[in-house]
């Protein structure tokens, strides 16, 4: 099994998420993830998402975006399983 960062999350083919390019610029990444620039760079600073520099241009590989989304899903599902769904 091919795991990403030991999280137990299987690697995902970026095309399975509709990612058609190999790498995306910052503005494209913001649009794809539906997040703001501050949240994007916070994820980079935490090490949750990798960026690459090509001259002055910052790029995000589609494979890294897919892995990031898979980790988010995994974390979301584990958080949800810990929530008490008992009667209110």
Backbone atoms as SQL, in Angstrom:
CREATE TABLE atoms (id INTEGER PRIMARY KEY, chain TEXT, resi INTEGER, resn TEXT, atom TEXT, x REAL, y REAL, z REAL);
INSERT INTO atoms VALUES
  (1, 'A', 1, 'UNK', 'N', 0.849, -1.181, 0.000),
  (2, 'A', 1, 'UNK', 'CA', 0.000, 0.000, 0.000),
  (3, 'A', 1, 'UNK', 'C', 0.883, 1.229, 0.000),
  (4, 'A', 2, 'UNK', 'N', 0.574, 2.223, -0.819),
  (5, 'A', 2, 'UNK', 'CA', 1.347, 3.438, -0.941),
  (6, 'A', 2, 'UNK', 'C', 0.700, 4.514, -0.098),
  (7, 'A', 3, 'UNK', 'N', 1.286, 4.808, 1.054),
  (8, 'A', 3, 'UNK', 'CA', 0.714, 5.799, 1.963),
  (9, 'A', 3, 'UNK', 'C', 1.450, 7.113, 1.861),
  (10, 'A', 4, 'UNK', 'N', 0.755, 8.191, 2.133),
  (11, 'A', 4, 'UNK', 'CA', 1.337, 9.512, 2.091),
  (12, 'A', 4, 'UNK', 'C', 1.618, 9.997, 3.496),
  (13, 'A', 5, 'UNK', 'N', 2.887, 10.275, 3.806),
  (14, 'A', 5, 'UNK', 'CA', 3.301, 10.780, 5.113),
  (15, 'A', 5, 'UNK', 'C', 2.871, 9.903, 6.269),
  (16, 'A', 6, 'UNK', 'N', 2.670, 8.599, 6.049),
  (17, 'A', 6, 'UNK', 'CA', 2.331, 7.705, 7.142),
  (18, 'A', 6, 'UNK', 'C', 0.970, 7.960, 7.758),
  (19, 'A', 7, 'UNK', 'N', 0.070, 8.581, 7.029),
  (20, 'A', 7, 'UNK', 'CA', -1.243, 8.907, 7.586),
  (21, 'A', 7, 'UNK', 'C', -2.255, 7.803, 7.350),
  (22, 'A', 8, 'UNK', 'N', -1.863, 6.766, 6.594),
  (23, 'A', 8, 'UNK', 'CA', -2.801, 5.710, 6.268),
  (24, 'A', 8, 'UNK', 'C', -3.702, 6.083, 5.114),
  (25, 'A', 9, 'UNK', 'N', -3.406, 7.188, 4.443),
  (26, 'A', 9, 'UNK', 'CA', -4.204, 7.646, 3.308),
  (27, 'A', 9, 'UNK', 'C', -3.532, 7.159, 2.031),
  (28, 'A', 10, 'UNK', 'N', -4.266, 6.410, 1.213),
  (29, 'A', 10, 'UNK', 'CA', -3.725, 5.920, -0.051),
  (30, 'A', 10, 'UNK', 'C', -3.504, 7.087, -1.007),
  (31, 'A', 11, 'UNK', 'N', -2.471, 6.968, -1.839),
  (32, 'A', 11, 'UNK', 'CA', -2.208, 7.977, -2.856),
  (33, 'A', 11, 'UNK', 'C', -3.379, 8.000, -3.829),
  (34, 'A', 12, 'UNK', 'N', -3.699, 9.189, -4.299),
  (35, 'A', 12, 'UNK', 'CA', -4.837, 9.362, -5.203),
  (36, 'A', 12, 'UNK', 'C', -4.328, 9.868, -6.541),
  (37, 'A', 13, 'UNK', 'N', -4.879, 9.329, -7.605),
  (38, 'A', 13, 'UNK', 'CA', -4.575, 9.803, -8.943),
  (39, 'A', 13, 'UNK', 'C', -5.223, 11.181, -9.098),
  (40, 'A', 14, 'UNK', 'N', -4.444, 12.225, -9.371),
  (41, 'A', 14, 'UNK', 'CA', -5.021, 13.570, -9.498),
  (42, 'A', 14, 'UNK', 'C', -6.160, 13.654, -10.507),
  (43, 'A', 15, 'UNK', 'N', -6.098, 12.852, -11.568),
  (44, 'A', 15, 'UNK', 'CA', -7.169, 12.901, -12.565),
  (45, 'A', 15, 'UNK', 'C', -8.488, 12.398, -12.001),
  (46, 'A', 16, 'UNK', 'N', -8.436, 11.594, -10.933),
  (47, 'A', 16, 'UNK', 'CA', -9.669, 11.125, -10.293),
  (48, 'A', 16, 'UNK', 'C', -10.419, 12.282, -9.642),
  (49, 'A', 17, 'UNK', 'N', -9.703, 13.370, -9.360),
  (50, 'A', 17, 'UNK', 'CA', -10.325, 14.560, -8.778),
  (51, 'A', 17, 'UNK', 'C', -10.589, 15.633, -9.829),
  (52, 'A', 18, 'UNK', 'N', -10.363, 15.290, -11.083),
  (53, 'A', 18, 'UNK', 'CA', -10.597, 16.250, -12.161),
  (54, 'A', 18, 'UNK', 'C', -9.432, 17.182, -12.409),
  (55, 'A', 19, 'UNK', 'N', -8.282, 16.901, -11.806),
  (56, 'A', 19, 'UNK', 'CA', -7.096, 17.734, -12.024),
  (57, 'A', 19, 'UNK', 'C', -6.446, 17.292, -13.332),
  (58, 'A', 20, 'UNK', 'N', -6.414, 18.188, -14.294),
  (59, 'A', 20, 'UNK', 'CA', -5.963, 17.826, -15.637),
  (60, 'A', 20, 'UNK', 'C', -4.555, 18.308, -15.955),
  (61, 'A', 21, 'UNK', 'N', -4.024, 19.216, -15.148),
  (62, 'A', 21, 'UNK', 'CA', -2.681, 19.741, -15.376),
  (63, 'A', 21, 'UNK', 'C', -1.708, 19.085, -14.408),
  (64, 'A', 22, 'UNK', 'N', -0.440, 19.147, -14.709),
  (65, 'A', 22, 'UNK', 'CA', 0.590, 18.581, -13.838),
  (66, 'A', 22, 'UNK', 'C', 0.818, 19.495, -12.633),
  (67, 'A', 23, 'UNK', 'N', 0.752, 20.797, -12.859),
  (68, 'A', 23, 'UNK', 'CA', 0.980, 21.769, -11.784),
  (69, 'A', 23, 'UNK', 'C', 0.047, 22.960, -11.975),
  (70, 'A', 24, 'UNK', 'N', -0.240, 23.613, -10.859),
  (71, 'A', 24, 'UNK', 'CA', -1.165, 24.749, -10.863),
  (72, 'A', 24, 'UNK', 'C', -0.508, 25.954, -10.210),
  (73, 'A', 25, 'UNK', 'N', -0.766, 27.145, -10.763),
  (74, 'A', 25, 'UNK', 'CA', -0.285, 28.396, -10.191),
  (75, 'A', 25, 'UNK', 'C', -1.103, 28.715, -8.935),
  (76, 'A', 26, 'UNK', 'N', -0.661, 29.704, -8.191),
  (77, 'A', 26, 'UNK', 'CA', -1.320, 30.061, -6.935),
  (78, 'A', 26, 'UNK', 'C', -2.798, 30.374, -7.147),
  (79, 'A', 27, 'UNK', 'N', -3.117, 31.255, -8.079),
  (80, 'A', 27, 'UNK', 'CA', -4.523, 31.628, -8.281),
  (81, 'A', 27, 'UNK', 'C', -5.380, 30.437, -8.707),
  (82, 'A', 28, 'UNK', 'N', -4.822, 29.561, -9.537),
  (83, 'A', 28, 'UNK', 'CA', -5.549, 28.356, -9.937),
  (84, 'A', 28, 'UNK', 'C', -5.783, 27.445, -8.729),
  (85, 'A', 29, 'UNK', 'N', -4.779, 27.331, -7.870),
  (86, 'A', 29, 'UNK', 'CA', -4.889, 26.496, -6.674),
  (87, 'A', 29, 'UNK', 'C', -5.946, 27.049, -5.731),
  (88, 'A', 30, 'UNK', 'N', -5.969, 28.365, -5.575),
  (89, 'A', 30, 'UNK', 'CA', -6.984, 28.998, -4.720),
  (90, 'A', 30, 'UNK', 'C', -8.382, 28.682, -5.229),
  (91, 'A', 31, 'UNK', 'N', -8.546, 28.747, -6.536),
  (92, 'A', 31, 'UNK', 'CA', -9.852, 28.458, -7.129),
  (93, 'A', 31, 'UNK', 'C', -10.212, 26.975, -6.994),
  (94, 'A', 32, 'UNK', 'N', -9.240, 26.098, -7.232),
  (95, 'A', 32, 'UNK', 'CA', -9.495, 24.659, -7.125),
  (96, 'A', 32, 'UNK', 'C', -9.908, 24.250, -5.712),
  (97, 'A', 33, 'UNK', 'N', -9.211, 24.813, -4.714),
  (98, 'A', 33, 'UNK', 'CA', -9.471, 24.427, -3.331),
  (99, 'A', 33, 'UNK', 'C', -10.568, 25.261, -2.671),
  (100, 'A', 34, 'UNK', 'N', -10.971, 26.337, -3.321),
  (101, 'A', 34, 'UNK', 'CA', -11.987, 27.251, -2.772),
  (102, 'A', 34, 'UNK', 'C', -11.580, 27.766, -1.395),
  (103, 'A', 35, 'UNK', 'N', -10.318, 28.185, -1.311),
  (104, 'A', 35, 'UNK', 'CA', -9.817, 28.775, -0.067),
  (105, 'A', 35, 'UNK', 'C', -9.125, 30.088, -0.403),
  (106, 'A', 36, 'UNK', 'N', -8.816, 30.854, 0.618),
  (107, 'A', 36, 'UNK', 'CA', -8.131, 32.121, 0.435),
  (108, 'A', 36, 'UNK', 'C', -6.622, 31.956, 0.452),
  (109, 'A', 37, 'UNK', 'N', -5.947, 32.996, 0.024),
  (110, 'A', 37, 'UNK', 'CA', -4.491, 32.997, -0.056),
  (111, 'A', 37, 'UNK', 'C', -3.850, 32.758, 1.316),
  (112, 'A', 38, 'UNK', 'N', -4.409, 33.371, 2.364),
  (113, 'A', 38, 'UNK', 'CA', -3.858, 33.206, 3.708),
  (114, 'A', 38, 'UNK', 'C', -3.944, 31.752, 4.154),
  (115, 'A', 39, 'UNK', 'N', -5.074, 31.107, 3.907),
  (116, 'A', 39, 'UNK', 'CA', -5.242, 29.694, 4.279),
  (117, 'A', 39, 'UNK', 'C', -4.294, 28.806, 3.479),
  (118, 'A', 40, 'UNK', 'N', -4.093, 29.135, 2.210),
  (119, 'A', 40, 'UNK', 'CA', -3.186, 28.354, 1.363),
  (120, 'A', 40, 'UNK', 'C', -1.764, 28.412, 1.917),
  (121, 'A', 41, 'UNK', 'N', -1.298, 29.621, 2.197),
  (122, 'A', 41, 'UNK', 'CA', 0.079, 29.748, 2.683),
  (123, 'A', 41, 'UNK', 'C', 0.229, 29.249, 4.117),
  (124, 'A', 42, 'UNK', 'N', -0.846, 29.245, 4.894),
  (125, 'A', 42, 'UNK', 'CA', -0.800, 28.635, 6.228),
  (126, 'A', 42, 'UNK', 'C', -0.603, 27.119, 6.098),
  (127, 'A', 43, 'UNK', 'N', -1.270, 26.511, 5.130),
  (128, 'A', 43, 'UNK', 'CA', -1.105, 25.070, 4.884),
  (129, 'A', 43, 'UNK', 'C', 0.319, 24.766, 4.441),
  (130, 'A', 44, 'UNK', 'N', 0.902, 25.643, 3.640),
  (131, 'A', 44, 'UNK', 'CA', 2.291, 25.470, 3.207),
  (132, 'A', 44, 'UNK', 'C', 3.219, 25.583, 4.411),
  (133, 'A', 45, 'UNK', 'N', 2.996, 26.594, 5.240),
  (134, 'A', 45, 'UNK', 'CA', 3.853, 26.823, 6.409),
  (135, 'A', 45, 'UNK', 'C', 3.783, 25.644, 7.389),
  (136, 'A', 46, 'UNK', 'N', 2.586, 25.051, 7.568),
  (137, 'A', 46, 'UNK', 'CA', 2.424, 23.888, 8.452),
  (138, 'A', 46, 'UNK', 'C', 3.039, 22.626, 7.856),
  (139, 'A', 47, 'UNK', 'N', 3.330, 22.654, 6.566),
  (140, 'A', 47, 'UNK', 'CA', 3.865, 21.477, 5.898),
  (141, 'A', 47, 'UNK', 'C', 2.784, 20.562, 5.368),
  (142, 'A', 48, 'UNK', 'N', 1.540, 21.038, 5.368),
  (143, 'A', 48, 'UNK', 'CA', 0.417, 20.240, 4.866),
  (144, 'A', 48, 'UNK', 'C', 0.383, 20.196, 3.344),
  (145, 'A', 49, 'UNK', 'N', 0.982, 21.182, 2.710),
  (146, 'A', 49, 'UNK', 'CA', 0.959, 21.285, 1.256),
  (147, 'A', 49, 'UNK', 'C', 2.325, 21.775, 0.791),
  (148, 'A', 50, 'UNK', 'N', 2.834, 21.149, -0.257),
  (149, 'A', 50, 'UNK', 'CA', 4.145, 21.515, -0.797),
  (150, 'A', 50, 'UNK', 'C', 3.979, 22.475, -1.963),
  (151, 'A', 51, 'UNK', 'N', 4.918, 23.407, -2.053),
  (152, 'A', 51, 'UNK', 'CA', 4.967, 24.302, -3.215),
  (153, 'A', 51, 'UNK', 'C', 6.329, 24.156, -3.861),
  (154, 'A', 52, 'UNK', 'N', 6.421, 24.505, -5.121),
  (155, 'A', 52, 'UNK', 'CA', 7.694, 24.532, -5.822),
  (156, 'A', 52, 'UNK', 'C', 7.830, 25.902, -6.474),
  (157, 'A', 53, 'UNK', 'N', 9.042, 26.374, -6.544),
  (158, 'A', 53, 'UNK', 'CA', 9.303, 27.660, -7.178),
  (159, 'A', 53, 'UNK', 'C', 9.962, 27.420, -8.528),
  (160, 'A', 54, 'UNK', 'N', 9.511, 28.147, -9.518),
  (161, 'A', 54, 'UNK', 'CA', 10.134, 28.154, -10.838),
  (162, 'A', 54, 'UNK', 'C', 10.366, 29.619, -11.163),
  (163, 'A', 55, 'UNK', 'N', 11.575, 30.091, -10.883),
  (164, 'A', 55, 'UNK', 'CA', 11.837, 31.521, -10.973),
  (165, 'A', 55, 'UNK', 'C', 11.012, 32.220, -9.902),
  (166, 'A', 56, 'UNK', 'N', 10.227, 33.199, -10.307),
  (167, 'A', 56, 'UNK', 'CA', 9.353, 33.908, -9.365),
  (168, 'A', 56, 'UNK', 'C', 7.998, 33.229, -9.206),
  (169, 'A', 57, 'UNK', 'N', 7.721, 32.267, -10.061),
  (170, 'A', 57, 'UNK', 'CA', 6.403, 31.615, -10.065),
  (171, 'A', 57, 'UNK', 'C', 6.343, 30.515, -9.011),
  (172, 'A', 58, 'UNK', 'N', 5.245, 30.481, -8.273),
  (173, 'A', 58, 'UNK', 'CA', 4.995, 29.421, -7.296),
  (174, 'A', 58, 'UNK', 'C', 3.986, 28.456, -7.892),
  (175, 'A', 59, 'UNK', 'N', 4.311, 27.174, -7.853),
  (176, 'A', 59, 'UNK', 'CA', 3.446, 26.140, -8.415),
  (177, 'A', 59, 'UNK', 'C', 3.130, 25.087, -7.373),
  (178, 'A', 60, 'UNK', 'N', 2.005, 24.441, -7.558),
  (179, 'A', 60, 'UNK', 'CA', 1.582, 23.327, -6.718),
  (180, 'A', 60, 'UNK', 'C', 1.308, 22.145, -7.641),
  (181, 'A', 61, 'UNK', 'N', 2.037, 21.034, -7.422),
  (182, 'A', 61, 'UNK', 'CA', 1.827, 19.843, -8.243),
  (183, 'A', 61, 'UNK', 'C', 0.442, 19.255, -7.976),
  (184, 'A', 62, 'UNK', 'N', -0.192, 18.775, -9.023),
  (185, 'A', 62, 'UNK', 'CA', -1.516, 18.166, -8.912),
  (186, 'A', 62, 'UNK', 'C', -1.484, 16.981, -7.947),
  (187, 'A', 63, 'UNK', 'N', -0.416, 16.197, -7.982),
  (188, 'A', 63, 'UNK', 'CA', -0.299, 15.037, -7.082),
  (189, 'A', 63, 'UNK', 'C', -0.281, 15.486, -5.622),
  (190, 'A', 64, 'UNK', 'N', 0.382, 16.607, -5.332),
  (191, 'A', 64, 'UNK', 'CA', 0.411, 17.132, -3.960),
  (192, 'A', 64, 'UNK', 'C', -0.959, 17.666, -3.550),
  (193, 'A', 65, 'UNK', 'N', -1.666, 18.291, -4.483),
  (194, 'A', 65, 'UNK', 'CA', -3.020, 18.777, -4.185),
  (195, 'A', 65, 'UNK', 'C', -3.953, 17.602, -3.893),
  (196, 'A', 66, 'UNK', 'N', -3.842, 16.534, -4.683),
  (197, 'A', 66, 'UNK', 'CA', -4.683, 15.351, -4.466),
  (198, 'A', 66, 'UNK', 'C', -4.382, 14.725, -3.110),
  (199, 'A', 67, 'UNK', 'N', -3.108, 14.628, -2.752),
  (200, 'A', 67, 'UNK', 'CA', -2.728, 14.059, -1.450),
  (201, 'A', 67, 'UNK', 'C', -3.239, 14.937, -0.316),
  (202, 'A', 68, 'UNK', 'N', -3.141, 16.247, -0.485),
  (203, 'A', 68, 'UNK', 'CA', -3.640, 17.201, 0.518),
  (204, 'A', 68, 'UNK', 'C', -5.139, 17.017, 0.732),
  (205, 'A', 69, 'UNK', 'N', -5.894, 16.918, -0.344),
  (206, 'A', 69, 'UNK', 'CA', -7.342, 16.721, -0.241),
  (207, 'A', 69, 'UNK', 'C', -7.688, 15.376, 0.387),
  (208, 'A', 70, 'UNK', 'N', -6.912, 14.347, 0.076),
  (209, 'A', 70, 'UNK', 'CA', -7.146, 13.029, 0.668),
  (210, 'A', 70, 'UNK', 'C', -6.902, 13.068, 2.175),
  (211, 'A', 71, 'UNK', 'N', -5.838, 13.775, 2.602),
  (212, 'A', 71, 'UNK', 'CA', -5.580, 13.906, 4.043),
  (213, 'A', 71, 'UNK', 'C', -6.696, 14.679, 4.731),
  (214, 'A', 72, 'UNK', 'N', -7.200, 15.735, 4.077),
  (215, 'A', 72, 'UNK', 'CA', -8.307, 16.503, 4.649),
  (216, 'A', 72, 'UNK', 'C', -9.536, 15.623, 4.827),
  (217, 'A', 73, 'UNK', 'N', -9.831, 14.805, 3.814),
  (218, 'A', 73, 'UNK', 'CA', -10.976, 13.903, 3.891),
  (219, 'A', 73, 'UNK', 'C', -10.791, 12.919, 5.032),
  (220, 'A', 74, 'UNK', 'N', -9.589, 12.346, 5.133),
  (221, 'A', 74, 'UNK', 'CA', -9.296, 11.377, 6.183),
  (222, 'A', 74, 'UNK', 'C', -9.458, 12.021, 7.565),
  (223, 'A', 75, 'UNK', 'N', -8.914, 13.230, 7.743),
  (224, 'A', 75, 'UNK', 'CA', -9.033, 13.933, 9.018),
  (225, 'A', 75, 'UNK', 'C', -10.485, 14.275, 9.326),
  (226, 'A', 76, 'UNK', 'N', -11.214, 14.693, 8.309),
  (227, 'A', 76, 'UNK', 'CA', -12.620, 15.041, 8.489),
  (228, 'A', 76, 'UNK', 'C', -13.439, 13.827, 8.907),
  (229, 'A', 77, 'UNK', 'N', -13.174, 12.695, 8.260),
  (230, 'A', 77, 'UNK', 'CA', -13.906, 11.471, 8.590),
  (231, 'A', 77, 'UNK', 'C', -13.563, 10.986, 9.992),
  (232, 'A', 78, 'UNK', 'N', -12.299, 11.108, 10.407),
  (233, 'A', 78, 'UNK', 'CA', -11.939, 10.664, 11.749),
  (234, 'A', 78, 'UNK', 'C', -12.507, 11.614, 12.800),
  (235, 'A', 79, 'UNK', 'N', -12.575, 12.914, 12.504),
  (236, 'A', 79, 'UNK', 'CA', -13.201, 13.863, 13.428),
  (237, 'A', 79, 'UNK', 'C', -14.688, 13.571, 13.566),
  (238, 'A', 80, 'UNK', 'N', -15.332, 13.274, 12.435),
  (239, 'A', 80, 'UNK', 'CA', -16.763, 12.996, 12.436),
  (240, 'A', 80, 'UNK', 'C', -17.081, 11.730, 13.220),
  (241, 'A', 81, 'UNK', 'N', -16.199, 10.734, 13.148),
  (242, 'A', 81, 'UNK', 'CA', -16.460, 9.485, 13.859),
  (243, 'A', 81, 'UNK', 'C', -16.337, 9.655, 15.369),
  (244, 'A', 82, 'UNK', 'N', -15.670, 10.723, 15.812),
  (245, 'A', 82, 'UNK', 'CA', -15.512, 10.968, 17.234),
  (246, 'A', 82, 'UNK', 'C', -16.642, 11.802, 17.820),
  (247, 'A', 83, 'UNK', 'N', -17.496, 12.333, 16.973),
  (248, 'A', 83, 'UNK', 'CA', -18.611, 13.163, 17.410),
  (249, 'A', 83, 'UNK', 'C', -19.737, 12.266, 17.909),
  (250, 'A', 84, 'UNK', 'N', -20.318, 12.641, 19.048),
  (251, 'A', 84, 'UNK', 'CA', -21.436, 11.890, 19.608),
  (252, 'A', 84, 'UNK', 'C', -22.697, 12.226, 18.812),
  (253, 'A', 85, 'UNK', 'N', -23.256, 11.215, 18.151),
  (254, 'A', 85, 'UNK', 'CA', -24.462, 11.413, 17.356),
  (255, 'A', 85, 'UNK', 'C', -25.700, 10.936, 18.097),
  (256, 'A', 86, 'UNK', 'N', -25.666, 10.981, 19.419),
  (257, 'A', 86, 'UNK', 'CA', -26.791, 10.525, 20.226),
  (258, 'A', 86, 'UNK', 'C', -27.976, 11.466, 20.140),
  (259, 'A', 87, 'UNK', 'N', -29.099, 11.094, 20.773),
  (260, 'A', 87, 'UNK', 'CA', -30.302, 11.936, 20.731),
  (261, 'A', 87, 'UNK', 'C', -30.041, 13.286, 21.390),
  (262, 'A', 88, 'UNK', 'N', -30.751, 14.292, 20.910),
  (263, 'A', 88, 'UNK', 'CA', -30.597, 15.647, 21.462),
  (264, 'A', 88, 'UNK', 'C', -31.704, 15.968, 22.396);
